[in-house]
C-alpha cells in the first residue's frame, strides 16, 4: 500500500485566500505527477493542524476540486484523487524539469532573488504563450523549461510518498 503524506503551506501575506492556495497547490501536484489517481488527500482536520487553517477552508477547497472533477469524496474513507492534470513530459522526473533546476541554480548563482526569477518566468511565459504557440523560440528546450516553471510556480505543497505496511 502506498501512503502519500501531503502538507499544504499557506502564505498569509500573498493576498490569495487560503482555500484557493490549497486548490492551486493540489492542481500543481496533479500536474507534476506528485499526486495520482487513487491517492487520498489529508483530512480537513489534518490540514488544519499542519497549516493552521480552519477545517472549513479545506472543505471549501476540496469541494472546488470535486466540482472540477479532480477529486471525489468517499464517505467514511476520505477524499481521493480522481484524475490527474499531468502530462508525461511535465513531471519532476522529466528532462525539462532537470533543465529548469539547472537554470534556477544559474539564476540563483547570478544573484537573482526569487521575485526576480518569477518575473522573468512570467514574462517569458507571456511572450511564449501569447501568440497561442507552444513551440520553443529560444535555445533548444529553454522556453519549454520556463513553461514548466509556470506549473511549478510558487508552491508550498510538499508530499512524501512511501510504501506502507
Number of C-alpha atoms within 10 A of each C-alpha: 7 12 14 19 14 22 19 23 18 22 15 10 7 9 8 11 13 22 20 17 23 25 19 20 24 26 20 23 24 22 22 25 19 22 25 19 14 15 19 23 22 18 17 20 16 16 22 17 12 13 17 13 18 15 16 13 18 25 17 17 20 26 18 16 20 17 11 10 13 20 24 21 16 10 7 6 9 13 22 21 21 17 16 21 15 19 12 11 13 22 20 18 12 13 14 22 21 13 17 22 15 13 15 17 13 12 15 14 10 9 10 14 11 13 10 13 15 17 11 13 20 17 12 18 19 13 14 20 12 10 8 9 10 13 11 14 13 10 8 9 16 16 22 23 22 25 24 22 22 15 20 19 15 15 18 14 18 14 14 10 13 11 8 8 6
